[in-house]
Amino acid sequence: MAVFRETPYSAFNFLVDLEPGQGSEVQAGFSEVSGLNAEVTVAEYRAGNDRVNYVRKVPGIHKAGDVTLKRGVIGAQNLYEWLEKGRTGKISEAKRDIVVKLQSEDRADTVVSWKLRGAMPIKWTGPTLTAKGGGDVAIEELVLSVETIEQE
């Protein structure tokens, strides 16, 4: 349930639960979640005998955009194994409900959560490796196709 207040919440305290209700331990925190969006398509319609000279906008199907998760490489195989389930045709195992929780600054409360229903990995990108510098963190990226997003 969303918690209302006058000032906006900070975007840096969040949790991503890849298997809600399973009690699985967190193997790595994500450093970024992007692409949380939902859209309603609109169909334009005008009957030939309408007295007004404009189209009516009729709501059509709704869709959710792809969501991208990024995290530092820690050697865990869970994201790649999840992608592999979809690549081998195990669609029922590849689709999951994911929960993204925004927390208050003191991490005492979940102030807003988004449930990504029917999330399935469609793209995994490994880190960019460069020999110069040495100050960057190796980041892996997972893009999820999402059937619908619900805000709680």
C-alpha positions in Angstrom: 0.0 0.0 0.0 1.4 3.4 -1.0 2.3 5.8 1.9 1.5 9.4 1.1 3.6 12.4 2.3 4.1 16.0 1.0 7.8 15.6 0.0 8.9 13.1 -2.6 10.7 9.9 -1.6 14.3 9.4 -2.6 15.0 6.9 -5.4 18.0 5.2 -3.9 16.4 2.9 -1.3 14.7 0.0 -3.1 14.5 -3.8 -3.0 13.9 -6.2 -5.9 12.3 -9.5 -5.0 12.8 -12.0 -7.9 10.9 -14.8 -6.2 8.2 -13.3 -3.9 7.0 -15.6 -1.1 9.8 -18.2 -1.7 11.9 -17.0 1.2 15.0 -17.1 -1.0 18.1 -15.3 0.2 19.2 -12.2 -1.7 22.3 -13.0 -3.8 22.9 -9.4 -4.9 21.2 -6.1 -4.7 20.4 -4.2 -7.9 21.9 -0.8 -8.5 19.3 0.3 -10.9 15.7 -0.5 -12.0 14.5 1.4 -15.1 11.6 1.3 -17.5 8.7 1.0 -15.0 5.8 2.1 -17.3 2.3 1.2 -18.3 0.4 2.4 -21.4 -3.2 2.3 -22.6 -3.5 2.3 -26.4 -6.3 4.4 -27.9 -8.4 3.6 -30.9 -9.8 6.5 -32.8 -13.4 6.1 -34.1 -15.9 8.3 -35.9 -19.2 7.1 -37.3 -20.0 8.6 -40.8 -23.3 10.1 -39.5 -21.8 11.8 -36.4 -23.0 15.4 -36.2 -19.6 16.5 -34.6 -16.6 16.7 -36.8 -14.0 15.0 -34.6 -13.1 11.4 -33.7 -13.9 9.7 -30.4 -11.0 8.2 -28.4 -11.8 4.7 -27.3 -9.5 3.0 -24.8 -8.0 -0.2 -26.2 -5.6 -2.7 -24.7 -3.0 -1.8 -22.1 0.6 -2.9 -22.0 3.7 -2.6 -19.9 7.1 -1.6 -21.1 10.3 -3.6 -20.7 12.0 -3.3 -17.4 15.8 -3.2 -17.0 17.6 -4.4 -13.9 21.3 -3.7 -13.4 23.6 -5.1 -10.7 27.3 -5.6 -10.0 28.8 -9.0 -11.1 29.2 -11.2 -8.1 29.5 -14.6 -9.8 25.9 -15.6 -9.1 24.2 -17.6 -11.9 20.6 -17.0 -11.0 19.9 -14.3 -13.7 21.6 -16.4 -16.5 19.8 -19.6 -15.3 16.5 -17.7 -15.4 17.3 -16.5 -19.0 18.2 -20.1 -20.0 14.7 -21.4 -18.9 13.1 -19.1 -21.5 15.7 -20.0 -24.2 15.0 -23.7 -23.7 11.2 -23.3 -24.0 10.3 -23.7 -20.3 8.0 -20.7 -20.5 6.0 -21.6 -17.4 9.2 -21.6 -15.4 10.6 -18.5 -17.0 7.6 -16.3 -16.2 7.5 -14.9 -12.7 5.9 -12.2 -10.7 8.6 -9.7 -9.5 8.1 -7.1 -6.7 10.0 -3.8 -6.7 9.7 -2.0 -3.3 10.6 1.6 -2.7 11.6 2.2 0.9 11.6 5.2 3.2 14.9 6.8 3.9 15.4 5.0 7.2 14.3 1.7 5.5 11.7 1.2 8.1 8.7 1.1 5.7 7.9 0.1 2.2 6.2 3.2 0.8 5.3 2.0 -2.7 5.6 -1.3 -4.4 5.2 -2.4 -8.0 4.3 -5.9 -8.9 5.6 -6.9 -12.3 3.3 -9.8 -13.4 4.4 -12.3 -16.0 8.0 -11.0 -16.1 10.3 -13.0 -18.3 14.0 -12.3 -19.2 14.4 -11.3 -22.9 18.0 -10.0 -22.9 21.1 -10.3 -20.7 24.1 -8.1 -21.2 27.4 -8.8 -19.5 29.8 -6.2 -18.2 32.0 -4.0 -20.4 35.6 -5.0 -19.5 38.4 -2.5 -20.0 42.0 -2.8 -18.8 42.5 0.9 -18.2 41.3 2.7 -15.1 40.2 0.1 -12.7 37.7 2.2 -10.8 34.6 1.0 -12.5 32.4 -1.8 -11.2 31.5 -4.7 -13.6 27.8 -4.4 -14.2 25.4 -7.0 -15.7 22.0 -6.0 -17.1 18.8 -8.0 -17.5 15.9 -6.8 -19.6 12.5 -8.2 -18.6 9.4 -8.4 -20.8 6.4 -7.7 -18.5 2.8 -8.5 -19.1 1.4 -5.9 -16.6 2.5 -3.7 -13.8 0.4 -3.2 -10.6 1.1 -0.5 -8.1 0.4 -1.4 -4.5 
